[in-house]
Amino acid sequence: MILNLIYRSMRQHALSTVVTIGSIALAAGLLLTVWVVKTQSQAVFAATNSGFDAVLGARGSKLQLVLNAIFHLEASPGNIAAADYEALRRNPMIGPAIKTAIPIAVGDSFQGWRIVGTVEQLFDTVEYAPGKHYTLGAGGRNFKLGRQEAVIGSYVARKLGWQIGATFHPQHGVAAEGEHEHAETYTVVGVLEPTNTPVDRVIWIPLEGLQTMSGHNPLAATELSAVLIQLRAPTAGLMASNLINQSGGKLTFAYPIGTIVAELFNKISWVDKVLTLLAWLVAVMASGSVLVSIYNSMSARQRDIAILRALGARRRTIFGSVVGEAAVIGLIGSVAGFAVFAVLGSFVASIIQGQTGVVLEPLKWNPVFWWSPAVFVGLCVLGGLVPAIKAYRVPVAETIAPVS
């Protein structure tokens, strides 16, 4: 009987029911998006290191160094002399601990896409994730040192519409519109398969090609922007970090990368808190709309309720039908919220990928997928208690009696 009463009531007040379900769906979708993007971003960014344990660069902020060298964001904190790195590598305490060292140089771009100079070894031997090596698409090959060739990330290739054989002139600077075009013409010889890392957003060329580009300071030929380092053991990273960073010299050793990236999220945690608070406020307001919607219809329902009571319906049945209606509205709205989340989550994930190269998977299982609907149903049930109590107290005789 209760289910029948719920169905009849929702059909009778279809417009207000649909509007209320829509508001709950939007609130649920917003909460799911904020929560999933927040938790996934923290986990994915902290785990993204392109296969390296540490970054060696100029004296300054570790976070800026990591953002520039690993995520290809921010400005370079400065250059280091290749001789300084070589001296460090010959250090009997640090040198043996270094497994792989990949030098990079930055400072140029093409239509806002960053150009990074590096060595062939990056794409030949480095694992960007455990068991995963860089792979070039069909017909592609690695660039060769001494030649004006480029290997491009998959995201760059898709956005620029480039294929093997495409040519371009590097632009000085990393702004959307470079300061000026260099005279050199580079040819794309390879397109990387997607890695879902910042590498996908970069145009890679031989190291000395960027160092000696026309219009660059001649000193750049002997300088590096950073060195990406793989270590043989974690203890080596701690030792190198203490030795280099506490020496007060001109070098910074950023280690471990994941911890440094986590500091970024700690600094902007207030943004997460504000967004989460707003999402919860919207959720409470949406559940409050259930109260308003059902309560405002109680005047029209009183006579029907009185007739049901006169026909034998118990007070608890009437009470249960109103609370049940609120619960059903909350459940349908929560389910519809997943559709809103699918759209919002995919949109936000595409923006994050475009800006950082890091790929989020909004539809990957997250605990919020089970507790969010439960919370919304609970909030709606709370919102339905007030009109349910009012329905419970409807006086039968006075309401049915004809009005003269």
One Martini backbone bead per residue (centre of mass of N, CA, C, O) as a GRO file, in nm:
protein
  404
    1MET     BB    1   0.057   0.063  -0.020
    2ILE     BB    2   0.290   0.261   0.003
    3LEU     BB    3   0.388   0.244  -0.292
    4ASN     BB    4   0.123   0.347  -0.414
    5LEU     BB    5   0.125   0.622  -0.274
    6ILE     BB    6   0.391   0.720  -0.390
    7TYR     BB    7   0.319   0.704  -0.689
    8ARG     BB    8   0.066   0.888  -0.687
    9SER     BB    9   0.205   1.141  -0.573
   10MET     BB   10   0.426   1.176  -0.793
   11ARG     BB   11   0.222   1.196  -1.030
   12GLN     BB   12   0.050   1.437  -0.924
   13HIS     BB   13   0.355   1.587  -0.863
   14ALA     BB   14   0.553   1.594  -1.114
   15LEU     BB   15   0.694   1.868  -1.139
   16SER     BB   16   0.816   1.891  -0.851
   17THR     BB   17   0.962   1.622  -0.866
   18VAL     BB   18   1.152   1.680  -1.106
   19VAL     BB   19   1.287   1.930  -0.989
   20THR     BB   20   1.399   1.791  -0.736
   21ILE     BB   21   1.563   1.572  -0.878
   22GLY     BB   22   1.743   1.771  -1.035
   23SER     BB   23   1.876   1.908  -0.787
   24ILE     BB   24   2.001   1.647  -0.677
   25ALA     BB   25   2.167   1.568  -0.925
   26LEU     BB   26   2.349   1.817  -0.923
   27ALA     BB   27   2.459   1.781  -0.637
   28ALA     BB   28   2.573   1.495  -0.674
   29GLY     BB   29   2.758   1.559  -0.916
   30LEU     BB   30   2.931   1.770  -0.770
   31LEU     BB   31   3.032   1.595  -0.538
   32LEU     BB   32   3.165   1.374  -0.709
   33THR     BB   33   3.361   1.553  -0.863
   34VAL     BB   34   3.517   1.678  -0.631
   35TRP     BB   35   3.605   1.414  -0.493
   36VAL     BB   36   3.743   1.262  -0.728
   37VAL     BB   37   3.942   1.481  -0.820
   38LYS     BB   38   4.085   1.513  -0.553
   39THR     BB   39   4.182   1.218  -0.501
   40GLN     BB   40   4.310   1.158  -0.779
   41SER     BB   41   4.510   1.389  -0.800
   42GLN     BB   42   4.682   1.322  -0.556
   43ALA     BB   43   4.762   1.035  -0.649
   44VAL     BB   44   4.867   1.085  -0.943
   45PHE     BB   45   5.073   1.314  -0.897
   46ALA     BB   46   5.246   1.161  -0.682
   47ALA     BB   47   5.304   0.917  -0.906
   48THR     BB   48   5.433   1.129  -1.097
   49ASN     BB   49   5.783   1.083  -1.261
   50SER     BB   50   5.875   0.945  -1.535
   51GLY     BB   51   6.086   0.738  -1.370
   52PHE     BB   52   6.187   0.931  -1.139
   53ASP     BB   53   6.343   1.031  -0.826
   54ALA     BB   54   6.504   1.295  -0.929
   55VAL     BB   55   6.615   1.650  -0.922
   56LEU     BB   56   6.858   1.850  -1.081
   57GLY     BB   57   6.936   2.197  -0.994
   58ALA     BB   58   6.892   2.495  -0.920
   59ARG     BB   59   6.879   2.713  -0.686
   60GLY     BB   60   6.576   2.647  -0.494
   61SER     BB   61   6.278   2.530  -0.561
   62LYS     BB   62   6.163   2.214  -0.562
   63LEU     BB   63   5.883   2.250  -0.685
   64GLN     BB   64   5.964   2.410  -0.935
   65LEU     BB   65   6.156   2.197  -1.047
   66VAL     BB   66   5.944   1.970  -1.082
   67LEU     BB   67   5.734   2.120  -1.254
   68ASN     BB   68   5.936   2.174  -1.488
   69ALA     BB   69   6.079   1.881  -1.538
   70ILE     BB   70   5.811   1.689  -1.517
   71PHE     BB   71   5.543   1.885  -1.596
   72HIS     BB   72   5.597   2.143  -1.767
   73LEU     BB   73   5.593   2.382  -1.564
   74GLU     BB   74   5.671   2.662  -1.519
   75ALA     BB   75   5.961   2.808  -1.452
   76SER     BB   76   6.282   2.816  -1.465
   77PRO     BB   77   6.520   2.845  -1.200
   78GLY     BB   78   6.762   2.759  -1.386
   79ASN     BB   79   7.099   2.697  -1.441
   80ILE     BB   80   7.350   2.448  -1.502
   81ALA     BB   81   7.652   2.326  -1.508
   82ALA     BB   82   7.786   2.054  -1.649
   83ALA     BB   83   8.034   2.049  -1.459
   84ASP     BB   84   7.877   2.019  -1.192
   85TYR     BB   85   7.757   1.745  -1.253
   86GLU     BB   86   8.021   1.590  -1.306
   87ALA     BB   87   8.134   1.637  -1.023
   88LEU     BB   88   7.904   1.486  -0.882
   89ARG     BB   89   7.946   1.211  -1.027
   90ARG     BB   90   8.249   1.188  -0.903
   91ASN     BB   91   8.139   1.150  -0.639
   92PRO     BB   92   8.191   0.893  -0.413
   93MET     BB   93   7.896   0.922  -0.269
   94ILE     BB   94   7.700   0.968  -0.536
   95GLY     BB   95   7.771   0.842  -0.810
   96PRO     BB   96   7.710   0.527  -0.748
   97ALA     BB   97   7.388   0.596  -0.700
   98ILE     BB   98   7.364   0.646  -1.002
   99LYS     BB   99   7.190   0.505  -1.266
  100THR     BB  100   7.040   0.761  -1.408
  101ALA     BB  101   7.102   1.040  -1.648
  102ILE     BB  102   6.892   1.317  -1.768
  103PRO     BB  103   6.931   1.574  -1.962
  104ILE     BB  104   6.795   1.913  -1.976
  105ALA     BB  105   6.641   2.166  -2.197
  106VAL     BB  106   6.497   2.493  -2.184
  107GLY     BB  107   6.293   2.777  -2.366
  108ASP     BB  108   6.107   2.651  -2.581
  109SER     BB  109   5.851   2.662  -2.851
  110PHE     BB  110   5.510   2.575  -2.993
  111GLN     BB  111   5.230   2.723  -2.954
  112GLY     BB  112   5.289   2.649  -2.627
  113TRP     BB  113   5.463   2.405  -2.680
  114ARG     BB  114   5.706   2.239  -2.538
  115ILE     BB  115   6.060   2.242  -2.565
  116VAL     BB  116   6.289   1.962  -2.524
  117GLY     BB  117   6.610   1.887  -2.440
  118THR     BB  118   6.783   1.573  -2.509
  119VAL     BB  119   6.841   1.230  -2.497
  120GLU     BB  120   6.812   0.918  -2.636
  121GLN     BB  121   6.791   0.748  -2.367
  122LEU     BB  122   6.504   0.816  -2.276
  123PHE     BB  123   6.369   0.624  -2.519
  124ASP     BB  124   6.551   0.356  -2.485
  125THR     BB  125   6.569   0.288  -2.137
  126VAL     BB  126   6.340   0.422  -1.996
  127GLU     BB  127   6.107   0.391  -1.732
  128TYR     BB  128   5.799   0.553  -1.671
  129ALA     BB  129   5.718   0.269  -1.564
  130PRO     BB  130   5.676  -0.024  -1.444
  131GLY     BB  131   5.748  -0.200  -1.741
  132LYS     BB  132   5.759   0.086  -1.907
  133HIS     BB  133   5.820   0.190  -2.229
  134TYR     BB  134   5.890   0.377  -2.477
  135THR     BB  135   5.677   0.420  -2.770
  136LEU     BB  136   5.671   0.410  -3.113
  137GLY     BB  137   5.513   0.458  -3.376
  138ALA     BB  138   5.450   0.382  -3.675
  139GLY     BB  139   5.750   0.469  -3.849
  140GLY     BB  140   5.917   0.542  -3.605
  141ARG     BB  141   6.184   0.731  -3.442
  142ASN     BB  142   6.453   0.833  -3.304
  143PHE     BB  143   6.645   1.070  -3.245
  144LYS     BB  144   6.948   1.238  -3.355
  145LEU     BB  145   7.232   1.346  -3.283
  146GLY     BB  146   7.291   1.643  -3.478
  147ARG     BB  147   6.988   1.671  -3.549
  148GLN     BB  148   6.682   1.810  -3.690
  149GLU     BB  149   6.492   1.650  -3.461
  150ALA     BB  150   6.169   1.493  -3.358
  151VAL     BB  151   5.983   1.404  -3.065
  152ILE     BB  152   5.639   1.342  -2.997
  153GLY     BB  153   5.368   1.369  -2.830
  154SER     BB  154   5.047   1.257  -2.852
  155TYR     BB  155   4.897   1.523  -2.777
  156VAL     BB  156   5.039   1.709  -2.971
  157ALA     BB  157   4.973   1.557  -3.231
  158ARG     BB  158   4.664   1.589  -3.204
  159LYS     BB  159   4.646   1.906  -3.181
  160LEU     BB  160   4.841   1.964  -3.449
  161GLY     BB  161   4.836   1.729  -3.668
  162TRP     BB  162   5.084   1.549  -3.650
  163GLN     BB  163   5.337   1.382  -3.837
  164ILE     BB  164   5.549   1.221  -4.001
  165GLY     BB  165   5.734   1.501  -4.147
  166ALA     BB  166   5.690   1.732  -3.990
  167THR     BB  167   5.738   2.088  -3.966
  168PHE     BB  168   5.940   2.334  -3.768
  169HIS     BB  169   5.975   2.641  -3.575
  170PRO     BB  170   6.113   2.743  -3.317
  171GLN     BB  171   6.028   2.923  -3.019
  172HIS     BB  172   6.095   3.170  -2.812
  173GLY     BB  173   5.988   3.055  -2.542
  174VAL     BB  174   5.672   2.959  -2.334
  175ALA     BB  175   5.463   3.098  -2.463
  176ALA     BB  176   5.201   3.093  -2.673
  177GLU     BB  177   5.380   3.328  -2.797
  178GLY     BB  178   5.657   3.360  -2.920
  179GLU     BB  179   5.903   3.588  -2.962
  180HIS     BB  180   6.062   3.403  -3.183
  181GLU     BB  181   6.190   3.264  -3.461
  182HIS     BB  182   6.377   3.020  -3.559
  183ALA     BB  183   6.568   2.905  -3.827
  184GLU     BB  184   6.524   2.630  -3.762
  185THR     BB  185   6.441   2.303  -3.896
  186TYR     BB  186   6.212   2.062  -3.788
  187THR     BB  187   6.166   1.702  -3.781
  188VAL     BB  188   5.939   1.453  -3.760
  189VAL     BB  189   6.027   1.100  -3.652
  190GLY     BB  190   5.828   1.075  -3.389
  191VAL     BB  191   5.552   0.909  -3.211
  192LEU     BB  192   5.425   0.870  -2.914
  193GLU     BB  193   5.284   0.678  -2.715
  194PRO     BB  194   5.071   0.677  -2.479
  195THR     BB  195   5.130   0.758  -2.109
  196ASN     BB  196   4.978   0.959  -1.913
  197THR     BB  197   5.187   1.199  -1.923
  198PRO     BB  198   5.369   1.489  -1.965
  199VAL     BB  199   5.517   1.380  -2.223
  200ASP     BB  200   5.267   1.421  -2.423
  201ARG     BB  201   5.323   1.763  -2.419
  202VAL     BB  202   5.599   1.723  -2.582
  203ILE     BB  203   5.885   1.851  -2.754
  204TRP     BB  204   6.155   1.657  -2.876
  205ILE     BB  205   6.508   1.726  -2.871
  206PRO     BB  206   6.817   1.767  -2.903
  207LEU     BB  207   7.016   1.908  -2.678
  208GLU     BB  208   7.219   2.078  -2.861
  209GLY     BB  209   6.997   2.213  -3.026
  210LEU     BB  210   6.898   2.399  -2.795
  211GLN     BB  211   7.168   2.519  -2.692
  212THR     BB  212   7.249   2.621  -3.015
  213MET     BB  213   7.042   2.805  -3.084
  214SER     BB  214   6.950   3.059  -3.247
  215GLY     BB  215   6.974   3.335  -3.014
  216HIS     BB  216   7.137   3.213  -2.801
  217ASN     BB  217   7.329   3.186  -2.550
  218PRO     BB  218   7.646   3.062  -2.563
  219LEU     BB  219   7.640   2.944  -2.265
  220ALA     BB  220   7.418   2.720  -2.318
  221ALA     BB  221   7.618   2.495  -2.425
  222THR     BB  222   7.709   2.446  -2.092
  223GLU     BB  223   7.400   2.404  -2.011
  224LEU     BB  224   7.141   2.317  -1.772
  225SER     BB  225   6.825   2.283  -1.638
  226ALA     BB  226   6.839   1.963  -1.583
  227VAL     BB  227   6.840   1.645  -1.393
  228LEU     BB  228   6.736   1.322  -1.440
  229ILE     BB  229   6.700   1.076  -1.170
  230GLN     BB  230   6.822   0.753  -1.104
  231LEU     BB  231   6.827   0.525  -0.838
  232ARG     BB  232   6.942   0.249  -0.653
  233ALA     BB  233   6.850   0.390  -0.373
  234PRO     BB  234   6.685   0.562  -0.128
  235THR     BB  235   6.934   0.630   0.051
  236ALA     BB  236   7.077   0.795  -0.169
  237GLY     BB  237   6.875   1.031  -0.175
  238LEU     BB  238   6.915   1.127   0.118
  239MET     BB  239   7.215   1.178   0.099
  240ALA     BB  240   7.211   1.380  -0.139
  241SER     BB  241   7.018   1.584  -0.014
  242ASN     BB  242   7.192   1.658   0.230
  243LEU     BB  243   7.458   1.733   0.083
  244ILE     BB  244   7.342   1.952  -0.118
  245ASN     BB  245   7.125   2.131   0.042
  246GLN     BB  246   7.332   2.188   0.303
  247SER     BB  247   7.579   2.340   0.153
  248GLY     BB  248   7.495   2.617  -0.003
  249GLY     BB  249   7.496   2.603  -0.293
  250LYS     BB  250   7.395   2.587  -0.657
  251LEU     BB  251   7.220   2.333  -0.571
  252THR     BB  252   6.933   2.110  -0.630
  253PHE     BB  253   6.772   1.831  -0.457
  254ALA     BB  254   6.485   1.662  -0.565
  255TYR     BB  255   6.367   1.471  -0.281
  256PRO     BB  256   6.100   1.324  -0.330
  257ILE     BB  257   5.869   1.376  -0.570
  258GLY     BB  258   5.601   1.296  -0.431
  259THR     BB  259   5.638   1.477  -0.177
  260ILE     BB  260   5.660   1.748  -0.326
  261VAL     BB  261   5.380   1.736  -0.462
  262ALA     BB  262   5.219   1.716  -0.196
  263GLU     BB  263   5.280   2.009  -0.109
  264LEU     BB  264   5.092   2.141  -0.311
  265PHE     BB  265   4.826   2.027  -0.186
  266ASN     BB  266   4.872   2.156   0.091
  267LYS     BB  267   4.863   2.456  -0.013
  268ILE     BB  268   4.561   2.391  -0.167
  269SER     BB  269   4.353   2.269   0.042
  270TRP     BB  270   4.148   2.505   0.069
  271VAL     BB  271   4.011   2.454  -0.202
  272ASP     BB  272   3.892   2.179  -0.136
  273LYS     BB  273   3.729   2.273   0.110
  274VAL     BB  274   3.551   2.477  -0.036
  275LEU     BB  275   3.429   2.285  -0.250
  276THR     BB  276   3.315   2.081  -0.049
  277LEU     BB  277   3.134   2.277   0.104
  278LEU     BB  278   2.962   2.360  -0.138
  279ALA     BB  279   2.859   2.077  -0.203
  280TRP     BB  280   2.715   2.035   0.072
  281LEU     BB  281   2.528   2.280   0.054
  282VAL     BB  282   2.384   2.185  -0.198
  283ALA     BB  283   2.282   1.922  -0.074
  284VAL     BB  284   2.111   2.049   0.150
  285MET     BB  285   1.934   2.222  -0.036
  286ALA     BB  286   1.821   1.988  -0.201
  287SER     BB  287   1.690   1.840   0.043
  288GLY     BB  288   1.516   2.088   0.118
  289SER     BB  289   1.335   2.071  -0.137
  290VAL     BB  290   1.175   1.832  -0.040
  291LEU     BB  291   1.034   1.966   0.192
  292VAL     BB  292   0.900   2.194   0.029
  293SER     BB  293   0.749   2.028  -0.180
  294ILE     BB  294   0.578   1.852   0.016
  295TYR     BB  295   0.469   2.069   0.210
  296ASN     BB  296   0.319   2.246  -0.011
  297SER     BB  297   0.122   1.986  -0.078
  298MET     BB  298  -0.047   1.932   0.187
  299SER     BB  299  -0.306   2.091   0.141
  300ALA     BB  300  -0.397   1.906  -0.104
  301ARG     BB  301  -0.369   1.627   0.073
  302GLN     BB  302  -0.552   1.623   0.328
  303ARG     BB  303  -0.814   1.499   0.220
  304ASP     BB  304  -0.690   1.237   0.118
  305ILE     BB  305  -0.583   1.147   0.393
  306ALA     BB  306  -0.854   1.144   0.540
  307ILE     BB  307  -0.986   0.931   0.362
  308LEU     BB  308  -0.782   0.707   0.417
  309ARG     BB  309  -0.837   0.699   0.718
  310ALA     BB  310  -1.143   0.633   0.691
  311LEU     BB  311  -1.062   0.356   0.528
  312GLY     BB  312  -0.803   0.250   0.739
  313ALA     BB  313  -0.559   0.410   0.751
  314ARG     BB  314  -0.275   0.452   0.903
  315ARG     BB  315  -0.059   0.670   1.030
  316ARG     BB  316   0.206   0.512   0.958
  317THR     BB  317   0.139   0.493   0.658
  318ILE     BB  318   0.141   0.792   0.596
  319PHE     BB  319   0.418   0.851   0.706
  320GLY     BB  320   0.571   0.644   0.525
  321SER     BB  321   0.492   0.764   0.247
  322VAL     BB  322   0.636   1.036   0.279
  323VAL     BB  323   0.917   0.932   0.345
  324GLY     BB  324   0.937   0.749   0.094
  325GLU     BB  325   0.920   0.972  -0.114
  326ALA     BB  326   1.180   1.113  -0.030
  327ALA     BB  327   1.364   0.866  -0.079
  328VAL     BB  328   1.304   0.825  -0.379
  329ILE     BB  329   1.395   1.101  -0.473
  330GLY     BB  330   1.686   1.066  -0.369
  331LEU     BB  331   1.756   0.813  -0.534
  332ILE     BB  332   1.703   0.921  -0.819
  333GLY     BB  333   1.890   1.168  -0.795
  334SER     BB  334   2.153   1.007  -0.740
  335VAL     BB  335   2.154   0.848  -1.003
  336ALA     BB  336   2.146   1.100  -1.188
  337GLY     BB  337   2.419   1.214  -1.078
  338PHE     BB  338   2.604   1.025  -1.250
  339ALA     BB  339   2.551   1.169  -1.517
  340VAL     BB  340   2.662   1.440  -1.431
  341PHE     BB  341   2.941   1.335  -1.351
  342ALA     BB  342   3.031   1.225  -1.627
  343VAL     BB  343   3.044   1.508  -1.751
  344LEU     BB  344   3.211   1.672  -1.546
  345GLY     BB  345   3.452   1.477  -1.511
  346SER     BB  346   3.542   1.473  -1.808
  347PHE     BB  347   3.592   1.775  -1.835
  348VAL     BB  348   3.804   1.807  -1.610
  349ALA     BB  349   4.002   1.589  -1.715
  350SER     BB  350   4.062   1.733  -1.987
  351ILE     BB  351   4.191   1.982  -1.862
  352ILE     BB  352   4.418   1.843  -1.704
  353GLN     BB  353   4.548   1.711  -1.950
  354GLY     BB  354   4.600   1.975  -2.114
  355GLN     BB  355   4.784   2.111  -1.876
  356THR     BB  356   4.964   1.826  -1.775
  357GLY     BB  357   4.907   1.512  -1.893
  358VAL     BB  358   4.728   1.407  -1.678
  359VAL     BB  359   4.531   1.116  -1.613
  360LEU     BB  360   4.203   1.071  -1.541
  361GLU     BB  361   3.952   0.836  -1.378
  362PRO     BB  362   3.636   0.896  -1.296
  363LEU     BB  363   3.514   0.581  -1.321
  364LYS     BB  364   3.672   0.492  -1.105
  365TRP     BB  365   3.667   0.348  -0.823
  366ASN     BB  366   3.486   0.499  -0.543
  367PRO     BB  367   3.355   0.530  -0.230
  368VAL     BB  368   3.151   0.763  -0.310
  369PHE     BB  369   2.952   0.575  -0.478
  370TRP     BB  370   2.805   0.471  -0.202
  371TRP     BB  371   2.781   0.715   0.012
  372SER     BB  372   2.633   0.934  -0.143
  373PRO     BB  373   2.347   0.811  -0.182
  374ALA     BB  374   2.303   0.761   0.120
  375VAL     BB  375   2.316   1.057   0.207
  376PHE     BB  376   2.087   1.168   0.028
  377VAL     BB  377   1.865   0.990   0.136
  378GLY     BB  378   1.896   1.082   0.429
  379LEU     BB  379   1.839   1.385   0.380
  380CYS     BB  380   1.557   1.342   0.256
  381VAL     BB  381   1.430   1.207   0.499
  382LEU     BB  382   1.464   1.447   0.683
  383GLY     BB  383   1.297   1.638   0.499
  384GLY     BB  384   1.029   1.441   0.527
  385LEU     BB  385   0.943   1.462   0.831
  386VAL     BB  386   0.770   1.716   0.849
  387PRO     BB  387   0.539   1.637   0.648
  388ALA     BB  388   0.483   1.366   0.792
  389ILE     BB  389   0.383   1.485   1.058
  390LYS     BB  390   0.154   1.645   0.933
  391ALA     BB  391   0.008   1.396   0.817
  392TYR     BB  392  -0.026   1.248   1.090
  393ARG     BB  393  -0.214   1.511   1.209
  394VAL     BB  394  -0.457   1.480   1.047
  395PRO     BB  395  -0.782   1.562   1.076
  396VAL     BB  396  -1.050   1.386   0.982
  397ALA     BB  397  -1.322   1.524   1.049
  398GLU     BB  398  -1.249   1.820   0.973
  399THR     BB  399  -1.159   1.762   0.674
  400ILE     BB  400  -1.425   1.615   0.566
  401ALA     BB  401  -1.596   1.825   0.639
  402PRO     BB  402  -1.815   2.036   0.529
  403VAL     BB  403  -1.820   2.357   0.380
  404SER     BB  404  -2.047   2.639   0.433
   0.00000   0.00000   0.00000
